[in-house]
């Protein structure tokens, strides 16, 4: 009997595996997530792993709006780290959080109501609607996070609106009060007229292109201190009889401002005591200004002011700033006189006149200077940004709309305007409403950073900042920041639990009141502050006096909310026994890691630091890792107007037209996160997504090839009845592959330890494409397909494939978690662990680490490249088809490369497994001949090349093609039972 050529295919050991070439992610990923849930995998590993606790504390995203790629970058980075920690055996419990209070949610609720509904809305009604809205948003975002394969305590997240969290926040506030760090005062704060509330520094943004009306104004001098009067008399500007009283219209101080609307609040002009000022005669030509014959300006600015003011300025006298202290001037628009005072180093000659218009009610520097000079705080602007009756004729004008033009016109009419021009500069905007803010003095509650600034700076120095530049950034911010305004004039938030005396305005805030309110909020939630009256909110000892006290209406800055999470989540208020705290919460305080965007140096990193230091004297984190922002492929910010927004939901689940927007699945999104150097801003767009999908397919197809070749393999040792070959008995090629795998494990482990996931991405690509596919599996195809099922050369290869595929699944598990689990579920033999995550992080025994193999075998792999290039040339010329049609002649001459190849060939020839370790198989050619000295070279080779003393020549192999293995052999036709097969294949089939 002889077999037909067509049936020989059935005798090959072809791939068999249910592991699909296509990920079918839209269906398969949710199935795998359900499998994890069924195993209760995350909860068991995070609580029962044998290693130490690892706490990556989640910075809470705001509970409003759909998830975007910034969320994906942040949460997936965290998940990669947590999954790696779990695989390393650590108890990495991840409690996700949401920031639930604040103006955006309050506005969303108000916008959803009719005007009649809004007018009838009580504070408690608004709070309940906001509470419900926040919970809806949390559930929506939670579903998105879970779809990305992120593991967390999803059923027990922390929400800043939870009563236990709010009570902990009150606890933080109370400890800061009792430590003397909280006070109430009238100070200028960033005020948003559009939101009608004070704002923290972190709630501001500075968009490009803001333009303000800048004006130069002359304030007429009406009185001089004695010493200065004497100097002016000496140059004839005043008379000896009236040395301290310049004549009307004779002298003025010049100021510059970009906020004309603050001039009604002007109470002083400030100078720098150490700067030089010039008293200048004003010439007749120029802009026509003639109200004062002399102006005082900074000496170094005279030249530039001549040009900008279009005035001829002739310096007559140089004065130190300190000499101007005590000068009095008349306000050009109001019937009041004010002094020239000494300011601080903020007064420079970089712009303006060197003399600064000072309104203590409208600027921090102005306020501080005014306090030193004993000036009152005048703030004639209400919460809507409208000038009040104290602004005289300008009352009713809005400072951001019509006040500036009116005041400029009035100055011009009074003859005090020197110049008016637009000025483009950085200006703060409310980050929520996207409208300009102002400085406005109001009664607010502050945290006195000065009281613990040195401790905060010391705490920053004790933290590991990645990248290191993060330390410099937050250090500068904390060193230079003023006191933290923590009160807001809103309804949806945690109350500042203070009582005011109804007659005197005195505040009531002590240990008893704080403890009582904290207990009430722990039991009922912060709504209790609005639901109950003073009699119940005050401690029992003060209930009888309830009619004398009025509860406050301010809420806390939301940065105080989220900045208290170290207390509300990590148990940081239980400072007596940190070990006991960790045991009961299974979380660490300080946390091992905080990981957020680089903008959080001024936000959550800082608010968390300040509250923790104020209460406990140290930072709430040991290490802080920051990432950049997401941009499109051209490096532009993503925006709907540009049409360059990548919606992660569409990327994962596909769009309406799946041909145009296919469902790539969560693993492609996760691979993107691992592929970028997130320490800088990171790009994402359709082209990048397609590239990542290609990489994912390559890894998947590599895994499929490994699995498909293991369908009949028992990984137990031969001695135990299995098929696995002992490591020491493996051929050279197999040992080389295990060495490359061990090197990959070592490299990837180091990459994860350093948080450099993009290096993992590069190493994974290189391993799958080069070491595995292009070298090992390419060479191994003949062993796997053609050999007898139980032949040593096949079983030894399968031994390696099994060892590699299990470790490959483990290595990709933190990133490509769905693919890793899919590989594990399709292992064709039983393993002890139901999930890849139960196996733990891959390791390699020392027996794999044969570094001595790598260099000796490298010349052989380099030779493959040289030979393949010549074979490709032959294929291009149609001289050859498959490489197995080729015969190679190898000639070694002189030179280091030739000598290294010769040594490598000796290693190969010494192998006890010539059926695997032979150069023809490694080159995937049918015949190979090494030409010795004096031997006749191939006549008329199809291709020939020489490099470094190594010459290869390509010819057509002798003999005929075997119908089964496709090798060219000279014994085809000599086997009666299988006349179209070579002797090797006949032997495999048991023929004669």
Buried (B, 14 or more C-beta within 10 A) or exposed (E): EEBEEEEBEEBBBEBEBEBEEEBEBBEBBBEBBEBBEEBEBBBEBBEEBEEEBBBBBBBBBBBBEEBBBBBBBBBBBBBBBBBBBBBBBBBBBBBBBBBBBBBBBBBBBBEEBEEEEEEEBEBEBBBBBBBEBBBEBBEBBBEBBBBBBBBBBBEEBBBBBBBBBBBBBBBBBBBBBBEEBBBBBBBBBBBBBBBBBBBBBBBBEEEEEBEBBBBBBBBBBBBBBEEBBBBBBEEEBBEEEEBBBBEEEBBBBBBBBBBBBBBBBBBBBBBBBEBBBBBBBBEEEBEEBEBBBBBBBBBBBBEBBBEBBBBEBEEBBEBBBEBBBBBBBBBBBBEEBBBBBBBEEBBEBEEBBBBBBBBBBBBBBBBBBBEEBEBEBBBBBBBEBBBBEBBBEBBEBBBBEBBBBBBBEBBEEBBBBBBBEEBEEEBBBBBBBEEBBBBBBBEBBBBBBEBBBEBBBBBBEEBEBBEEEBBEBBBEBBEEBBBBBBBBBBBBBBBBBBBBEEEEEEBBBBEBBBBBBBEBBBEBBBBBBBBBEBBEBBBEEBEEBBEBBBBBBBBBBBBBBBBBBBBBBBBBBBEEEBEEBBEEBBBBBBBBBBBBBBBBBBBBBBBBBBBBBBBBEBBBBBBBBBBBBBBBBEEEEBEEEEEBBBBBBBBBBBBEEEEEBBBBBBBBBBBBBBBBEBBEBBBBBBEBBEBBBEBBBBBBBBBBBBBBBBBBBBBEEBEEEBBBBEBEBBBBBBBBBBBBBBBBBEBBBEBBEEBBBBBBBBBBBBBBBEBBBBBBBBBBBBBBBBBBEEBBBBBBBBBBBBBBBBBBBBBBBBBBBBBBBBBBBBBBBEEEEBBBBBBBBBEBEEBBBBEEBEEBBBBBBBBBEBBBEBBEBBBEEEBBEBBBBBBBBBBBEEEEBBBBBBEBBEBBEEBEBEBBBBBBBBBBBBBBBBBEEEEEEBEEBBBBBEBBBBBBBBBBBEBBBBBBBBBBBBBBBEBEEBEBBBBBBBBBBEBE
